Amino acid sequence: MPNGCPLSGRKRHERRGTSRMIRSVVRGFGAALPKRVMTNAEMEQVVDTSDDWIVQRSGIRQRYIAGEGETTASLGEQAARAALANAGMTPDDLDLIIVATSTPDNTFPATAVNIQNRLGMHHGFAFDVQAVCTGFVYAVTTADAYIRGGLAKRVLVIGAETFSRILNWTDRTTCVLFGDGAGALILEAGEGTGANTDRGVLTASLRSDGSHKDKLYVDGGPSTTGTVGVLHMAGREVFKHAVGMITDVIQAAFDATGTTPDDLDWLVPHQANRRIIDGSAKKLGIAPEKVVVTVDLHGNTSAASIPLALAVAAGDGRIKKGDLVMLEAMGGGFTWGAVLLRW
């Protein structure tokens, strides 16, 4: 049984296409970014670094930084409204909102509830998912479970972050890497045949290992320090584990569906580091031209990075209806996961 695929027996049945089933189909997408763009040249004025150093180690050339009045909830609301407009829907059409974030507006209530209120939605339910950079993959998988289980027909899934608020702006090894933003998808129940030609989520593979907690973490919290804290990362350790963990869950998704890298139209990875993205694709034999890369534009926006990248690639026409798309991410915890879907 592949890691993170407890329903592998059902998935084998699905590949044969012998039954009708519910699929979670993408109906809309949207994105939102803060007004301020911070280039590497500006970063040189903040810490001892250089454009060459940042680009060589990460591929990042700029990032967006939230300003006064811009929060995780406000960015998430903008992305949500863009996704609703793209889908031709209103908040009244939604049953559930799931927000993936590690930088909520408040300790509680959930940012999802905040966004629900901002949208004027007074029915259904809303909650947050916290899996750091893997949060959006976890959230899509959770939405798929609610849709397949008949508990929701339309789910708004948002990844939204303001990581600039938890950075140590004197640590050049971390502050140059992260940015702020939000992205959203709307998933709707649709009927499938059980075959890989169905539109919608085909499979997911999720993993975590808490023994790696101290390699990427924030040194604060309500129950420990009573403060927000700042981000710490053992960059070399994270890099050392990243490619292996990412390829593990992607391969599990391929195995669960009987597909291969040749069948894939697009890999949309978490946009953390260009070297990790390139290394993972190369190890799996995924052609570079099939990989969506936006890390140069956005930096690492944690749970927002995949939906931001999807919005760019679907918005410019690269990702089209019927395309086979792999989403993957790894984040603090460690958490990691992949979702294979047909657009």
C-alpha positions in Angstrom: 0.0 0.0 0.0 1.5 3.4 -0.9 2.2 5.8 1.9 -0.8 8.0 2.7 -3.2 5.9 0.5 -5.4 3.9 2.9 -8.0 3.5 0.2 -5.7 1.8 -2.3 -8.2 -1.0 -2.8 -10.8 1.4 -3.9 -8.4 3.3 -6.1 -7.5 0.1 -7.9 -11.2 -0.4 -8.6 -11.4 3.2 -9.8 -8.7 2.7 -12.4 -10.8 0.0 -14.0 -13.6 2.4 -14.5 -16.4 -0.1 -13.6 -18.6 2.1 -11.4 -20.1 5.6 -11.0 -18.6 7.8 -8.3 -18.4 11.3 -7.0 -15.3 13.4 -8.1 -14.2 16.8 -6.7 -14.0 18.9 -9.8 -12.2 22.3 -10.1 -14.8 24.9 -11.1 -12.9 28.2 -10.4 -9.6 29.6 -9.3 -8.3 33.0 -8.0 -5.4 34.8 -6.4 -4.5 37.9 -4.5 -1.2 39.6 -3.7 -0.3 42.5 -1.5 0.3 45.9 -3.2 4.0 46.1 -2.3 6.6 44.2 -4.3 10.0 43.8 -2.6 12.9 43.1 -5.0 16.2 41.5 -4.1 17.8 44.9 -4.6 15.6 46.3 -1.8 16.4 43.2 0.3 20.1 44.2 0.0 19.2 47.4 2.0 17.7 45.3 4.8 20.3 42.5 5.4 23.8 41.6 4.3 22.9 39.8 1.0 22.9 40.2 -2.7 20.7 39.5 -5.7 23.2 36.9 -7.0 23.3 35.1 -3.6 19.5 34.9 -3.3 18.9 33.8 -7.0 21.7 31.2 -6.9 20.4 29.6 -3.7 16.7 29.9 -4.2 15.7 31.2 -7.6 13.8 34.1 -6.0 13.9 37.5 -7.5 11.1 39.3 -5.7 8.3 38.7 -3.2 5.2 40.6 -2.1 5.0 42.0 1.4 1.7 42.8 3.2 1.2 46.4 4.3 -1.1 48.1 6.7 -4.6 46.8 6.5 -3.5 43.7 4.5 -3.9 40.5 6.4 -4.2 36.8 5.8 -8.0 37.2 5.9 -8.2 40.2 3.6 -5.9 38.5 1.0 -7.9 35.3 1.4 -11.2 37.2 0.8 -9.8 38.8 -2.4 -8.6 35.4 -3.7 -12.0 33.9 -2.8 -13.9 36.6 -4.6 -11.7 36.1 -7.7 -12.3 32.3 -7.6 -16.1 32.8 -7.3 -16.1 35.2 -10.2 -14.1 32.8 -12.3 -16.5 30.0 -11.4 -19.6 32.2 -12.1 -20.7 31.5 -8.5 -21.7 33.5 -5.4 -21.1 32.8 -1.7 -24.6 31.4 -1.6 -23.5 28.5 -3.8 -20.9 27.4 -1.2 -21.3 24.8 1.5 -17.9 24.9 3.1 -14.8 27.1 3.3 -11.4 25.6 4.2 -8.4 27.9 4.8 -4.9 26.6 4.9 -2.7 29.0 6.8 0.1 29.2 9.5 -0.4 32.9 9.9 -4.0 33.4 11.0 -5.4 36.9 11.8 -6.3 35.7 15.3 -5.4 32.7 17.5 -9.1 32.1 17.2 -11.6 32.3 15.6 -10.5 30.5 12.5 -9.5 32.7 9.5 -12.0 30.7 7.5 -14.8 31.9 9.7 -13.5 35.5 9.3 -13.5 35.1 5.5 -16.9 33.5 5.6 -18.2 36.7 7.3 -16.4 39.0 4.9 -18.1 37.2 2.0 -21.5 37.7 3.6 -22.0 34.0 3.9 -24.2 33.0 6.9 -24.8 29.4 6.1 -22.6 26.3 5.9 -19.4 25.9 7.9 -15.8 27.0 7.8 -12.5 25.9 9.4 -8.7 26.2 9.1 -6.1 23.6 8.3 -2.6 24.0 9.6 0.1 21.9 7.9 2.5 24.8 7.0 3.7 24.7 3.4 1.7 21.5 2.8 -1.4 23.1 4.1 -3.1 23.6 0.7 -2.5 19.9 -0.3 -4.0 18.8 3.0 -6.9 21.2 2.5 -7.7 20.0 -1.0 -7.6 16.4 0.3 -9.9 17.3 3.2 -12.4 19.1 0.8 -12.3 16.0 -1.4 -13.2 13.8 1.6 -16.2 16.0 2.5 -17.4 16.1 -1.1 -17.1 12.3 -1.6 -18.7 11.7 1.7 -21.8 13.8 0.7 -21.3 16.4 3.4 -20.7 19.2 1.0 -21.3 19.9 -2.7 -19.2 23.0 -3.3 -16.1 23.8 -1.2 -13.9 27.0 -1.4 -10.3 26.0 -0.6 -8.0 28.9 0.2 -4.3 29.0 0.9 -3.4 32.4 2.5 -0.3 33.6 4.4 1.4 36.7 5.7 4.7 35.1 6.5 6.4 38.5 6.6 4.9 39.0 10.0 6.7 36.0 11.5 10.2 36.6 10.0 13.4 37.7 11.8 14.4 40.5 9.4 18.0 40.3 10.6 18.4 36.7 9.6 19.4 36.7 5.9 19.1 32.9 5.6 15.3 33.1 6.1 13.9 36.6 5.6 14.9 36.6 1.9 12.9 33.5 1.1 9.3 34.2 2.2 6.5 36.4 0.9 2.8 37.0 1.4 -0.3 36.2 -0.8 -3.4 34.0 -1.2 -4.8 31.7 -3.8 -8.1 29.8 -4.0 -9.9 26.9 -5.8 -13.6 26.0 -5.8 -14.2 22.3 -5.9 -17.7 20.9 -6.8 -19.1 17.5 -6.7 -19.3 15.9 -10.2 -20.1 12.4 -11.4 -17.2 10.3 -12.7 -16.8 6.8 -14.1 -14.0 5.8 -11.7 -11.5 6.0 -14.5 -8.4 8.2 -14.6 -10.0 10.1 -17.5 -12.5 11.6 -15.0 -12.2 15.3 -14.2 -11.5 16.1 -10.5 -9.3 14.8 -7.7 -8.0 11.3 -8.6 -5.9 10.5 -5.5 -3.9 12.0 -2.7 -0.9 10.9 -0.7 -0.2 12.6 2.7 2.6 12.1 5.2 4.1 13.7 8.3 6.9 13.0 10.7 7.1 15.1 13.8 10.7 14.0 14.6 11.8 16.8 12.3 10.0 19.6 14.2 13.1 21.5 15.1 14.4 21.8 11.5 11.7 24.3 10.6 9.5 26.0 13.2 8.3 29.2 14.8 9.7 29.8 18.4 6.4 31.0 19.9 2.8 30.1 20.6 -0.1 30.8 23.0 0.6 27.7 25.1 4.4 28.1 25.4 5.6 31.7 25.2 2.4 33.6 24.9 3.9 35.4 21.9 3.8 34.9 18.1 7.5 34.1 17.7 9.7 34.1 14.6 10.6 31.5 12.0 13.7 29.4 12.3 15.0 27.0 9.7 17.9 24.6 9.4 18.1 25.2 5.6 20.6 22.4 4.8 18.6 19.8 6.8 15.4 20.8 5.1 17.0 20.6 1.6 18.6 17.3 2.5 15.2 15.7 3.1 13.0 17.6 0.6 13.6 15.9 -2.7 13.3 12.4 -1.3 10.1 13.1 0.6 8.5 14.9 -2.3 9.3 12.2 -4.8 8.0 9.6 -2.3 4.4 11.0 -2.2 4.4 11.8 -6.0 5.3 8.3 -6.8 2.6 7.0 -4.4 0.1 9.1 -6.3 1.3 7.6 -9.6 1.2 4.1 -8.2 -2.3 4.5 -6.8 -3.7 5.5 -10.2 -1.5 3.5 -12.5 -0.2 6.7 -14.1 3.4 7.7 -14.9 5.3 10.9 -15.4 4.7 10.6 -19.2 0.9 10.9 -18.5 1.4 14.1 -16.6 0.6 17.4 -18.2 1.7 19.7 -15.4 3.6 19.5 -12.1 2.6 22.4 -9.8 5.0 22.2 -6.9 5.2 24.2 -3.7 7.3 27.2 -4.6 10.0 27.1 -1.9 13.3 26.7 -3.7 14.1 26.4 -7.4 16.8 23.8 -6.7 14.3 21.5 -4.8 11.8 21.9 -7.6 14.3 21.0 -10.3 15.8 18.2 -8.3 12.4 16.6 -7.6 11.3 16.8 -11.3 14.6 15.3 -12.5 14.5 12.4 -10.0 11.0 11.5 -11.2 11.7 12.0 -14.9 9.3 14.9 -15.3 10.3 17.1 -18.2 11.2 20.7 -17.2 8.7 22.1 -19.6 5.9 20.4 -17.6 6.8 22.2 -14.3 5.1 25.4 -13.3 7.6 27.7 -11.6 6.6 31.0 -9.9 9.1 31.1 -7.0 11.0 33.9 -8.8 7.9 36.1 -8.7 6.4 35.3 -5.3 9.1 33.7 -3.1 7.9 31.1 -0.7 4.3 31.9 0.3 3.8 28.7 2.2 0.2 27.4 1.9 -0.5 30.0 -0.7 2.2 29.0 -3.1 0.4 26.2 -5.0 -2.9 28.0 -5.6 -1.0 31.1 -6.6 1.0 29.1 -9.1 -2.2 27.4 -10.3 -3.8 30.8 -10.8 -0.9 32.0 -12.9 -0.7 28.8 -15.1 -4.4 28.4 -15.5 -4.8 32.2 -16.1 -2.3 32.3 -18.9 -3.8 29.2 -20.6 -1.1 26.7 -19.9 -3.3 24.5 -17.7 -6.4 23.6 -19.6 -9.6 21.6 -19.1 -8.7 17.9 -19.1 -5.0 18.3 -18.2 -3.5 15.9 -15.7 -2.0 18.0 -12.9 0.1 17.0 -9.9 0.3 19.2 -6.8 3.0 18.6 -4.3 4.4 20.3 -1.2 6.6 19.8 1.9 6.5 21.9 5.0 7.4 22.3 8.7 6.7 19.4 10.9 7.7 17.8 8.6 4.6 17.5 6.5 4.5 16.5 2.9 1.9 15.4 0.3 0.7 15.2 -3.2 -2.7 15.4 -5.0 -3.2 14.2 -8.5 -6.2 15.7 -10.3 -7.6 16.2 -13.8 -8.4 19.9 -14.4 
